[in-house]
Structure formats: C-alpha cells, structure tokens
Amino acid sequence: MPARVRFLPSGREVTVAEGATLLEATLAAGLPLASSCRGVGSCGWCRVRVLEGAAGLSSSSEAERRLLAKLGAAADERIACLARVQQGEVAITTGYW
C-alpha cells in the first residue's frame, strides 16, 4: 500500500511504496540529503526531523537509537536511510543543522 511523504518547508510530496526509506523518498522527490553510508546507518548525515506522522514509520532499531544518542539528536529525529515509511502520511524536514 503506498504512503505519502511531504517535505517542509518546500511542500513537495511524493508517494512511495510501503517499506521505502525516508532517504529513498527524499531522493525520489528530487531533494538533496547528505548521506555517506547509504543504508548502513553508520554516518548519521541523513538525519531528518519528523514533523507529522511518526506513527507511520518503522520503529527505531537499536543501532539507530545508539547513533541518534551519539549525535545528541532530539526525540523527533530519525536516520533517513534506516527509517521506513509503513503507512499513511509523514511530514519531514531535512538539512536544518
């Protein structure tokens, strides 16, 4: 079942297949997002802030939680190459560091 990801402040939206990562959604929307490890979740460069719809994302893995803690991330931040869109609509912002 498809899900929607909206990017703020641009307002750009993209429909993705269930299970797509936030990084895949960002690239599909044609937006830049720094990433080095491309899915391993080791660099943290693709950190994003989830503004709406966090319940529609996969749960954070232990590895993601450790990396977010190491980065001093806020509770509403996720690693885009690890966070998967499961359902509904999600709104995120990228590159606010």
N, C-alpha and C positions, 0 to 999 in steps of 0.2 A: 504494500500500500504506500503510495507516495506521501511525502511530508514536505512542508514548506519552510524555507529558511529566509528570514528577512534580515537585511544588513542596515544598520543605522550608523551614521546619520544619512547615508546615501538613499535609503528607501528601496534599494534594489532587492528583488526577491527571486528565488529560484526554487523549483520543485525538484526533489531528489528522491531516489528510491529509499525505502526503509533500510537502515543499516549503513547508509553513506556517512562518512565522517564529516565533521564541520569543515575540515580542510578541503575535502573534495567539493563540498557545497560552495565554499568561498572561491575556489578556482573555477568552478562551473559558472559562477556569477561574473567572472572576469575581474575579480578584485585581487589586489596584491595581499599576500600574507607571508611573512618571512617563515621559512621552515628549512631546517637543515637535515634532520634525520628522516623525514618523510614517512612517518608512521611508527617509528620505534618508540617515540615518546621520551627521548633522552635529552633533547636540546632545550625545549621549552619556548622556542622562538615563536611558535604558533599559538601562544596563549591568547584567548579571547574572553570577553566578558559576556555572559548570558544575561540578557535584559528581560526576556519573557520566554515562557515555555520550557523551563529547565526540566520539568517532569517528563517532557517528551524526548529527553536524551537518555542514553545508556547511563548506568551507574558508573561512577569513577572506579577504576581499578586501583589496587594497592600501589602499583607503580605510578599511576597518575597522581594519586594523593601525595605520595612521597615527593614527586617532582614539584607539585604545586606548593607544598610546605617549604621545600628548599628555596623556591623562588619568592616566598613571602606573599603568595597570592591571596586575594580576597575570596570569600566563600562563593561568590558568583562567577568565579573564573574557571575555565576548563582549558585543556590542551586539545586544540582543534584536530590534530591527527589521531587522537585517541577517542574523543567524544563522538558517539554515533547518534544520528537522528533516528529515533524509533517511531515517532508518531506526531501528528498534529502540526502546530506551527511553533517555530522557535525564532526569536529575535536576538541577534548578537551584534557586538561592535568589535572591530579589530583595530590594531595599531594605535592604541591610545596611550602607550607608555611614554 
